[in-house]
């Protein structure tokens, strides 16, 4: 499906926005849901978010309908099933059974619960927008005649491939089982249209990995909330501070590469690294910090709001996105919006987001700590270049990446889908 050209704004619509988990400040799903729903509501649409745990932070004017799972993966007590007497129905049994056999049930079980709810309330909504659940329940929505728009940020087959390459021994079998839901996602994706994607790189990957027809995809870049992420010229940056927003224990995010680069930098200069994430105690990232003798140089921060996060990113002299793959990269855009000089991997959609000319950010080979350390050091040693790059990055964000533009483009796709036979 080609991108819908700008036109007059569509009339107000009643939107059901689905998200199987919506962690507010870590991970892109909760961020996407919050900002898209807010801007859709500001355009005059009635937006209801259906979400499993963790629930999103939503702005006034957006309705939250909780679709509770058994919350088997909560941070406080993961992988603990409730007593049998608390199971509500066969979907709960499916959720627990899949977890007990090392699979990840949430995309499937959320899709089934959402299908049950939306069938009951079909007359309340003009369009349903699914945020990468891609469960069999979405096919039920389509078969029930509900206009359906789908967002796929990137195919999870990429995550699976990188994690399998990083796993050893029995872990490979466990990882294969965990990612069993990806087969379902591919089957579902091939039967859906339109599919909104955040970048051309992501569209290419979805076509290749999921076998989706290219004419069913449409690129709608993501945005950044410049109320929170913006330059703060009156607040001095912390000398030597490097910041990274990433899921610390996911091999896909390249945090190990950044830690090794930081260890090299620490032998030459006074640097500190702040990682916005919560690594598992004793897990791979936590252990690597000790192995590299970085405990006094690295700080992990989690649970902070957007304003505090924006202030943290704006306080750094350099921001880093060391990922092996990104379908878009909100952390890169947030750093650019803060005017913080950026060093990022030449991977996935990152060059598309940052640009390849070095004007708004520098690109390095993913997984190369030596090159990463060299580029960070070059920026730390050049205040004038940091200032120039930060200004160019902020300009790029203002020209390309706003949530209002995302909402306007998304609403046009809603209107087209409602008019199309389904």
Helices and strands as residue ranges (DSSP letters): E 14-19, H 28-42, E 46-51, E 63-66, G 84-86, H 90-100, H 106-120, G 122-124, E 127-131, H 136-143, E 148-151, H 157-166, H 170-178, H 181-189, E 195-197, H 200-210, G 214-216, E 217-219, E 241-245, G 251-253, H 255-266, E 272-276, H 284-291, E 298-301, H 306-315, E 318-321, H 330-337, E 342-345, H 350-354, E 362-364, H 369-380, H 383-400, H 403-419
